Amino acid sequence: MMLGPMKKRMVTTGVIAFIIPTIIAVGVFMAYSKKKNEEIAELKVKAATVEKYIATADLPIGHIVTAEDIEVADVKEISAPVNSFNGVEKLIGQKLKVPVFKGTIMTSSMFYELEDFVREDVRRKEFNMISLPSDLVEGDYIDVRIIFPTGEDYVVVAGKEVKKVGSSHDSNAIFLDLTEEEINRMSSAVIESYVSGAVRLYAVKYSNWYEQLYDEESVDFVKRYEETVEALIEASKTTEEVLVSGEKVPMRDESGEKVRNESGEVIFIQEPDKIEIRDVIKTEEELEDEEIAIAMNLDVEDVKAIRTARKTKDKVLLALYSNKTVLTETKIKDTYPVRTEVAALIVANPNILEELDAKYNIQELESRRFALLTTGIYGYEYSTPEEVNEVVLENIKVKLDEEIATQKTERSEYLQSIIRAGMVQSQTQAQ
C-alpha cells in the first residue's frame, strides 16, 4: 500500500523522534558508564594494599636492624613510599642513620648506604674553639657558623652530627665527621678566629633535625622513567661498518642506452661490494631493567612494574607511580667565603693548626681555667693546698687569663706575619 506524502512525513517524523532520544540516551549512558568505571578504578587504587615492613618498636640512630625489629603489615599501596622494602633480606643487618618510630614503614633512605661507609676523604676531627650550646649532646645535629665584627654571619659547615662531646682534657671539645673540603673550610674559619679575637665560631642546634634535614616529596616516576630511557637510548648511539653487496644493474653504452644481447634482452652486470657507515641505536626493549634502575636510582622491581604498566597500559598502576612519595635529604649550603690569603696559607702549611697547638699551649691553659671555675681544682704550680682560699683562686684565674691573652696575641701576630709573607711572595711571583 502506497503511503501518501502526509503519512510519509508523519512516519519520518516519528522515526526521528525515536532515534534522537535513543542516541542521546545511549550517549548519556556511555558517559555515565565511563565515569563510573573511572571512579571504580580510582577506588581500587585507593583501596589497594601491599605488604610492607614496619618497625615493631622505636629504634634509635645507629641501631642495627634484627628480625625482631620489623614485621609485615598491609598498607595502602598509594601511600607506600617508593623506596620501601619488599624483601626482609635487604633489611636485616642494616644500620639506621635516622630515628625510626614504631609503626613506621621501613625505607632505604633511613639507612646508611655503602658510600656512607667507604668515603675515603671523611675524617673525624676534634674542635675545641667553637662556642657550643649548653645543652648539646652526642647525636645532636648542628651548623657551625662564623660571625665577624661587622655583623656578617656565615655557615661554615651545615647539618653535621655531633659524634662525641667533650674529651679527657676539655669538656668544650666536639668531634665531627668532615670531608676534606669541609676540613679545609673549617681550618680557614679557625685561622680567621685566631687572627682576630673579634671573629667568633659558634654552633647552633637544629630544633627538629629529622624534619629539617629530610623532606617528603611526590615524584612522577613514570616521567622520570621516560626521560631516563630517552637519555640511555641517546647515549647508546654508535656507528658500525656494514658490507653491502653490489646490486645487478643494466649495462649501458657510451650514449647511456642499455646494452642488449642478440636476443634483445638487457645485459646486467654486478656492481662491486661497498662499505656503508650506519647508526646503531638501542630500542627501549633492549635496555636492561638493572641499567634503567641504576640511572634512575630506583629499585629494579619498581622499574619492572613501570615497564609492565606502560606495556599493558595499566592506568591504575601508572597513576600510582606518577605520584609516589619519597624521603629526600635537604641539602643546606655553606655560605662562608674563604679568604684567598687564608686558603693559600693552608695549602702552603697543611698542618698549620697542629703546629699552632704545639707552639702555643692555649688549649691547656683554657682547660685549667675551665677546671678552676667548675670544680675549684687548684693543684697547679701557683699554690699548695695550705695556701688555697678564694683570694688565691681568683689570683690564679687572673694569672691564667693574662697568660691566655698573651698567647692569643702572639698567635695572632704570628699568623698575620706568615699571611703577609705569603701575600708578598704571591705578588712577587705574579710580577
Secondary structure, 3 states (H helix, E strand, C coil): CCCCHHHHHHHHHHHHHHHHHHHHHHHHHHHHHHHHHHHHHHHHHHHCEEEEEEECCCECCCCECCHHHEEEEEEEHHHCCCCECCCHHHCCCCEECCCECCCCECEHHHECCHHHHHCCCCEEEEECCCECCCCCCCCCEEEEEEECCCCCEEEEEEEEEEEEECCCCCCCCEEEEECHHHHHHHHHHHHHHHHCCCCEEEEEECCCHHHHHEEEEEECHHHHHHHHHHHHHHHCCEEEEEEECCCEEECECCCCCECECCCCCECEEECCCEEEEEEECCCHHHCCHHHHHHHHCCCHHHHHHHHHHHHHCCHHHHHHHCCEEEEEECCCCCCCCCCHHHHHHHHHCCCHHHHHHHHCCHHHHHHHHHHHHHHCCCCCCCCCHHHCCHHHHHHHHHHHHHHHHHHHHHHHHHHHHHHHHHHHHHHHHHC
